[in-house]
Amino acid sequence: MLDLANEHVIVAPPWRDRVNLGLKGKTELIARAIARDTDAREMTVSLIKQSARSVCAQVDVGERSAFLKLFDGAEQADQLAYKREKISLLTLRDSALVPRLLAFSDPGQFIITEWIGKGQVRDRLERLSAEDTGDKLGRWLARYDAVSPAESACGNWYSYLNRFGAEIDLQAVETAQDLLLEIPLCGRSLARNDAALGNFMLTHKGDIIACDFEAATMRPRGWDYLQLYRALILRFADRAADAVEAFADGYAAEHKGALIADELNVVARILFCAEAVAGRKDREALAWL
């Protein structure tokens, strides 16, 4: 528990010292953001996870809870991660696709969002069947694409993916160049750039909530489609075809823009194979073509 009686610093485990330092002088404001009129001395903080970059914790004020993510790493990349997370949540705050942002602090480099608790979450998305996971991810991504910031960009997928050099061995996929040259880029948009299925939650209403935007960046539209396509193959290795078919169908059913699911499927299959060949992680990768 935070001792808030005298600017709130106590002898505690290292993660709690990090939180005390990061929130110093801001606890009253945080308590009000979470629970309106309340006494900050009622606030408790419980660790969820920590890394060198950040501390994630549950903050309880009275009967209300919130999620805290404190970016206190010393590297420039850690500061950039905070900015990405904050900007993404601000941009998407009215979308119902992400947790609602309650407060943030640029000097303290932390964000506080609504708590997506057990009463709201039916399950982690990754525990559903291959088809249900694919369908719900596809529909969420189509809605996300409709509201994410976008800008114009030209070119084709071959030229873009070729920039990654040895990370993606396009030359090892015989048809890659011919196919990718024919598929144009449709501008750039804010991509989550993170395909970890553990960062998606399913509410009791059947809606998906996505969290963790610290890697978000502008990429060609469809980039998240490629990342989630790959994640589904790896998650459902024995039912990958069913998972990605449901993913494409769900996306196509909801999407109303210029992106074409069939074209993205071609790019996704080539990218998966080229990455696998480059990393020699999956010697059966070419079977996906």
matplotlib code that plots the C-alpha trace (Angstrom):
import matplotlib.pyplot as plt

x = [0.0, 1.1, 1.7, 0.2, 0.3, 3.6, 4.2, 3.8, 7.3, 7.8, 10.5, 9.1, 9.9, 11.8, 8.7, 6.8, 9.7, 9.4, 5.7, 6.1, 8.8, 6.8, 3.5, 5.1, 3.0, 0.2, -1.7, -4.6, -5.1, -4.9, -7.4, -9.9, -9.4, -10.3, -13.0, -14.0, -14.2, -12.2, -9.4, -6.1, -5.1, -7.6, -5.5, -3.6, -1.4, -0.9, 1.8, 0.7, 4.1, 7.3, 10.2, 13.2, 10.9, 7.7, 5.6, 2.0, -0.2, -3.8, -4.8, -7.7, -9.4, -12.3, -14.5, -13.1, -10.1, -7.9, -4.9, -1.5, 1.4, 4.4, 7.2, 10.3, 13.0, 16.0, 16.5, 15.1, 13.2, 11.3, 10.2, 9.1, 7.1, 5.2, 4.4, 3.2, 0.9, -0.5, -1.1, -2.7, -5.1, -6.0, -6.7, -8.9, -10.6, -14.1, -13.7, -14.7, -11.9, -9.4, -9.6, -10.8, -8.0, -8.6, -5.4, -1.8, 1.3, 4.0, 6.4, 5.7, 5.4, 2.5, -1.0, -4.1, -7.0, -10.2, -9.9, -11.1, -11.9, -13.4, -16.9, -16.4, -14.0, -15.5, -12.1, -8.8, -9.2, -6.4, -8.5, -11.3, -11.5, -9.4, -12.5, -13.9, -10.5, -9.9, -13.4, -13.4, -9.8, -10.7, -13.8, -11.9, -9.2, -11.6, -13.2, -9.7, -8.6, -11.7, -10.8, -7.0, -5.1, -4.0, -1.9, -1.2, 1.6, 2.4, 4.4, 3.9, 4.4, 7.5, 9.4, 8.3, 9.2, 12.5, 13.7, 13.9, 16.9, 18.0, 15.1, 12.8, 14.2, 11.9, 14.3, 13.7, 10.0, 9.9, 6.8, 7.2, 8.4, 5.9, 3.0, 4.0, 4.8, 1.1, -0.3, -0.2, 0.1, -3.1, -1.5, -0.2, -2.1, -1.4, -0.5, -0.4, 2.7, 2.2, 0.4, 0.6, -2.9, -2.5, -3.1, -6.7, -9.6, -13.1, -16.0, -19.2, -20.9, -18.6, -16.6, -12.8, -10.7, -7.0, -4.3, -0.6, 0.2, 3.8, 5.1, 2.5, 3.8, 2.8, 3.0, 1.4, -2.3, -2.8, 0.4, -1.5, -3.4, -0.1, 1.0, -2.2, -2.3, 1.1, 0.1, -2.9, -0.7, 1.6, -1.2, -3.3, -0.6, -2.9, -5.8, -4.1, -6.1, -9.4, -8.1, -6.8, -9.9, -12.2, -9.9, -10.1, -13.9, -14.4, -12.3, -14.0, -17.4, -16.7, -14.2, -15.5, -12.2, -9.9, -8.0, -8.8, -8.6, -7.6, -4.6, -3.6, -3.8, -1.2, 1.1, 0.7, 1.5, 4.6, 5.8, 5.3, 7.3, 10.0, 10.5, 10.5, 13.1, 15.3, 15.2, 15.1, 12.4, 10.0, 11.3, 7.7, 7.0, 6.9, 3.9, 1.8, 2.2]
y = [0.0, 3.5, 5.6, 8.9, 10.7, 12.4, 12.6, 9.0, 7.3, 4.1, 1.4, -1.2, -3.6, -2.1, -2.0, 0.0, 2.4, 3.0, 3.7, 6.0, 8.0, 8.2, 9.2, 11.6, 14.8, 13.5, 11.0, 13.3, 14.0, 10.4, 9.4, 12.0, 10.8, 7.3, 7.9, 11.6, 13.0, 10.8, 10.6, 9.6, 7.8, 5.1, 4.3, 1.0, -0.3, -3.9, -5.1, -6.9, -7.1, -5.1, -4.8, -2.5, -0.2, -0.1, -1.1, -2.2, -2.2, -2.2, 0.9, 0.7, 3.8, 2.8, 0.5, 1.7, 0.2, 1.4, 0.3, 2.1, 1.8, 3.8, 4.2, 4.9, 3.4, 5.6, 5.0, 7.2, 4.2, 4.0, 7.6, 7.0, 4.0, 6.2, 8.7, 6.0, 4.5, 7.9, 9.2, 5.9, 5.8, 9.5, 9.0, 5.9, 7.1, 7.2, 4.0, 1.4, -0.7, 0.1, 0.8, 4.4, 6.7, 8.3, 10.3, 10.7, 12.6, 13.7, 14.7, 11.4, 9.4, 7.3, 6.5, 5.4, 3.6, 2.1, -1.3, -4.1, -6.5, -9.9, -8.5, -7.2, -9.8, -13.2, -14.6, -14.0, -14.0, -16.6, -19.2, -19.3, -21.7, -21.2, -20.0, -17.7, -16.2, -15.5, -14.1, -11.7, -10.5, -9.8, -7.8, -5.9, -5.1, -3.8, -1.5, -0.4, 0.4, 2.6, 4.9, 4.8, 7.9, 7.6, 9.4, 8.9, 6.7, 5.1, 2.1, -1.6, -4.3, -5.8, -2.5, -2.0, -5.4, -5.5, -2.7, -5.2, -6.9, -10.1, -10.2, -11.1, -13.4, -12.6, -14.2, -17.6, -17.4, -18.0, -16.0, -13.2, -10.5, -11.0, -11.2, -8.3, -5.9, -6.2, -5.3, -1.6, 0.2, 1.9, 4.6, 4.4, 4.2, 3.9, 0.2, -1.5, -3.3, -6.0, -9.3, -10.8, -12.4, -12.0, -8.3, -8.8, -9.4, -10.5, -8.8, -10.4, -8.5, -10.3, -7.2, -7.2, -4.7, -4.3, -3.0, -2.3, 0.3, 1.1, -0.3, 1.6, 3.4, 4.4, 1.5, 0.6, 0.0, -3.7, -4.1, -5.3, -7.7, -9.3, -9.5, -11.1, -13.5, -14.7, -14.9, -17.1, -19.5, -19.8, -20.1, -22.6, -24.6, -27.6, -25.5, -22.6, -22.8, -22.5, -19.7, -17.5, -18.2, -17.0, -14.0, -13.0, -13.5, -11.5, -8.7, -8.6, -8.6, -5.5, -3.6, -0.7, 0.7, 0.2, -2.8, -6.2, -9.2, -11.5, -9.3, -9.0, -12.8, -13.1, -10.6, -12.3, -15.8, -14.5, -12.5, -15.5, -17.8, -15.2, -14.5, -18.2, -19.0, -16.1, -17.2, -20.9, -21.2, -23.3, -25.6, -26.3, -22.6, -22.9, -25.2, -22.2, -20.8]
z = [0.0, -0.7, 2.5, 1.3, 4.6, 4.1, 0.3, 0.3, 0.3, 2.3, 2.4, 0.0, -2.8, -5.8, -7.9, -5.3, -5.0, -8.7, -8.4, -5.4, -7.3, -10.5, -8.8, -6.3, -5.9, -8.2, -6.0, -5.2, -8.8, -9.7, -7.0, -8.3, -11.9, -10.8, -8.2, -8.3, -4.8, -2.6, -0.1, -1.7, 1.4, 0.4, -2.7, -3.0, -5.8, -6.7, -9.1, -12.3, -14.0, -14.4, -16.8, -17.1, -19.3, -17.3, -14.3, -14.8, -11.7, -10.5, -8.6, -6.2, -4.8, -2.6, -4.7, -8.0, -9.9, -12.7, -14.7, -14.3, -16.7, -15.6, -18.1, -16.0, -18.1, -18.6, -22.3, -25.1, -26.4, -23.1, -23.4, -26.9, -25.8, -23.4, -26.1, -28.4, -25.8, -24.8, -28.3, -29.4, -26.4, -26.9, -30.6, -30.0, -26.8, -28.4, -30.4, -27.8, -29.1, -26.3, -22.6, -21.8, -20.9, -17.5, -17.0, -18.1, -17.1, -19.4, -16.6, -14.8, -18.0, -16.9, -18.2, -16.3, -18.0, -16.9, -15.3, -17.5, -14.7, -14.3, -14.3, -17.9, -19.4, -20.4, -21.4, -23.0, -26.7, -27.1, -25.3, -27.9, -30.8, -34.0, -35.9, -33.2, -32.5, -36.2, -36.8, -33.8, -34.6, -38.2, -37.2, -34.5, -37.0, -39.6, -37.1, -35.9, -39.5, -40.0, -37.1, -36.9, -38.2, -41.8, -44.4, -48.1, -49.3, -52.6, -53.8, -53.6, -51.0, -52.7, -52.5, -48.9, -47.6, -49.5, -47.1, -44.3, -45.9, -44.3, -41.8, -44.7, -47.4, -50.3, -52.8, -51.2, -52.2, -55.9, -56.7, -54.2, -56.4, -59.2, -56.8, -54.4, -57.2, -58.3, -54.9, -54.2, -50.8, -49.8, -47.7, -44.1, -40.8, -37.1, -36.6, -33.2, -34.5, -31.8, -32.5, -29.0, -28.6, -24.8, -25.3, -26.5, -24.1, -24.9, -22.9, -21.9, -24.8, -27.2, -28.0, -28.2, -26.2, -27.2, -24.9, -25.1, -27.8, -26.8, -30.2, -32.3, -35.3, -38.8, -41.2, -44.6, -44.1, -43.6, -41.5, -38.4, -40.7, -41.6, -38.0, -36.7, -39.6, -38.5, -34.9, -35.8, -37.7, -34.7, -32.2, -34.0, -35.8, -36.3, -37.4, -39.0, -42.3, -40.4, -38.2, -41.0, -43.2, -40.4, -39.9, -43.5, -43.6, -40.4, -41.7, -45.1, -43.5, -41.4, -43.6, -45.7, -47.1, -50.0, -48.6, -50.1, -47.8, -50.7, -51.5, -47.8, -47.6, -50.4, -48.7, -45.3, -46.7, -48.5, -45.5, -43.1, -45.4, -46.1, -42.4, -41.5, -44.2, -43.2, -39.5, -40.4, -37.7, -39.8, -42.5, -43.6, -44.3, -48.0, -47.7, -47.0, -50.5]

ax = plt.figure().add_subplot(projection="3d")
ax.plot(x, y, z, "-o")
ax.set_aspect("equal")
plt.show()
